Amino acid sequence: MGQSFAYIRFARRLGFAVGLLSLAARASAANVGGTAGPVGRFSRAVVEVGQPFDYVLSYAHDPAEEVVFPDSLASFGTFEYAGRRWLPTRTTNGRSLDQVVYHLRTFSLAPVQPLQLPVLLLRGGTDTLRLLPPVAQVRLHRLAPALLSSDAASPPPLRTQYEALTLAPAFNYPFWLAGLAGGLALAGGAWALYGRRWRQRYGRYKRRKNHVYFLTQFARNAERFTLSRSAAVVERTVVLWKNYLSSLEETNLNSLTTKELTEHFHNDEDVRRALRATDRVVYGNLLSEDAQEVDAAFQRLRDFAERQYEVVAGS
């Protein structure tokens, strides 16, 4: 009987010693050299898929200790690393506090997702102590409705009672504005490269068209003079000739007298003789004396106009 009580007392003392050893081991694991272990916590208790959130890892230690926090190459489990932010070290009453904020996201559909990032404590040049904080957990908030099907692996049944709706066509403003800007830029570039050549070609076309029109009208007036022998027809023919040369040379010849016209055209013989003949008919009423001289004057005016056209067109 006495041996039984002695055995019980021995077992109790042994259990008490084991308990003390267990407590000492826990204390040594949670308190290395009198320093509390790291602490990790989430900024949110509940997150959604793809929603950004933070994980704050902090560690209070002796200022003389060298501490290394995990970087982007660490294992973040079901979380996706999106960046980090270091907080300045704060030292109070002989204790330094280091904190790192990790920016994370999750695309996992697990309802509860844990994370435990280690902190490395460097001792000397060869010894490294790996400290683990308590496991932090975050719950996932699902936004999609749960499937009503008994078989969770099968997709939901498709609904076949929907009718297609006809959508009104919308004007694509960005597309057309971009096309208009591109067309204007292309037209501006083409005008810068070929604008002068196009203007010259258009000018030659316009001069040729005006020249053909002048010759036609001049021939009609000459024919009218042949039939009527009228001084008014001679005057209209000279005015037509002046107007044509004014547009051809881009000058104002209508207000010039016969003498000034002759000097303007460098005393050309055809111009001088033709204008003298027409002046005698218009102002001197000498048509009855020599009508054939007027016909010759018309021919000289026409020949001179054609020569001037060739000069201007060839320049």
QUIURHU-V569186 format. One record per backbone hydrogen bond with DSSP energy under -0.5 kcal/mol. NH is the residue of the N-H (numbers start at 0). CO is the residue of the C=O. Records with the same first field share a line. If there is no record, write none. Layout:
# QUIURHU-V569186
NH->CO, CO
This chain:
# QUIURHU-V569186
4->0
5->1
6->2
7->3
8->4
9->5
10->6
11->7
12->8
13->9
14->10
15->11
16->12
17->13
18->14
19->15
20->16
21->17
22->18
23->19
24->20
25->21
26->22
27->23
28->24
29->25
30->26
31->34
32->30
34->31
36->29
38->57
40->55
42->53
46->138
49->105
50->47
52->103
54->101
55->40
56->54, 99
57->38, 55
58->97
60->95
64->61
65->121
66->64
67->119
73->70
75->73
78->75
79->104
80->78
81->102
82->102
84->100
86->98
89->96
91->89, 94
94->91
95->60
96->89
97->58, 95
98->86
99->56
100->84
101->54, 99
102->82
103->52, 101
104->79
106->77
112->137
114->135
118->130
119->67
120->128
121->65, 119
122->126
126->122
128->120
130->118, 128
132->116
135->114
137->112
138->44
139->110
140->46
141->139
151->149
153->150
166->164
172->170
175->171
176->172
177->173
178->174
179->175
180->176
181->177
182->178
183->179
184->180
185->181
186->182
187->183
188->184
189->185
190->186
191->187
192->188
193->189
194->190
197->193
198->194
199->195
200->196
201->197
202->198
203->199
204->200
205->201
206->202
207->203
208->204
209->205
210->206
211->207
212->208
213->209
214->210
215->211
216->212
217->213
218->214
219->215
220->216
221->217
222->218
223->219
224->220
225->221
226->222
227->223
228->224
233->229
234->230
235->231
236->232
237->233
238->234
239->235
240->236
241->237
242->238
243->239
244->240
245->241
246->242
247->243
248->244
249->245
250->245
252->250
255->252
260->256
261->257
262->258
263->259
264->260
265->262
266->261
267->261
271->267
272->268
273->269
274->270
275->271
276->272
277->273
278->274
279->275
280->276
281->277
282->278
283->278, 279
284->280
285->279
288->285
289->285
293->289, 290
294->290
295->291
296->292
297->293
298->294
299->295
300->296
301->297
302->298
303->299
304->300
305->301
306->302
307->303
308->304
309->305
310->306
311->307
312->308
313->309
314->310, 311
